[in-house]
Each structure stands twice: as structure tokens, then as C-alpha cells.
Amino acid sequence: MNDIALTSGLELKVINGDLAVEENLKQAQQLLLGTNKGEWKQNPTMGVGVVNYLETASVDRLSREIREQFSRDGMRVNSVKITGTTLDVEAEWK
């Protein structure tokens, strides 16, 4: 799926004066992980808010939230692995 691309700093990506359009799976995943519920005006129940889990031992809860939010956005989640400070999510568009 293609969408308007963002830079690594989450700014609009512009190429030759035009907005860039690119495949956006990783971008969508990054945005869902980094945003909290209430930050998406069009869908205020979206967002994982991964930063809220940094100092908790709620690995199962975080894994469940990632699976739920990615699925709601149209992704098939193949695996979620959380070890120490590493988060690895394998997901694809349905």
C-alpha cells in the first residue's frame, strides 16, 4: 500500500518539489507504535503508546495491544517478540 511518505524525523518527504508517495508498511507501524490513544483525530482509539510500557513488566499486555492495533489497521501480525529493550514485529498488509 502506498501513502504520502514521511522522513525519519516525521516531516513530509518532498522530492523535486512534490510530496513523495512510497510503500508505507514500516511507516504505519512506526506511527501506530509511537502514538497514544487520542492522538488520531479521525480514530481516537488507535495507537499503542509503546513509551508507556517502558518501565513496566507488562510484556504480554504490550504484545496484545500491538496485535490489536495492527490488526485494526489492516495488518496480519505474524509475530511479536519483546526481549529486553528490543521489539521485533513481523506484520504485513492483509
Stockholm file with secondary structure:
# STOCKHOLM 1.0

chainA/1-94         MNDIALTSGLELKVINGDLAVEENLKQAQQLLLGTNKGEWKQNPTMGVGVVNYLETASVDRLSREIREQFSRDGMRVNSVKITGTTLDVEAEWK
#=GR chainA/1-94 SS CEEECBCTTSCBCEETTEECEEECHHHHHHHHHHCCTTCCTTCTTCCCCGGGGTTSCCHHHHHHHHHHHHHHTTEEEEEEEEETTEEEEEEEEC
#=GC SS_cons        CEEECBCTTSCBCEETTEECEEECHHHHHHHHHHCCTTCCTTCTTCCCCGGGGTTSCCHHHHHHHHHHHHHHTTEEEEEEEEETTEEEEEEEEC
//
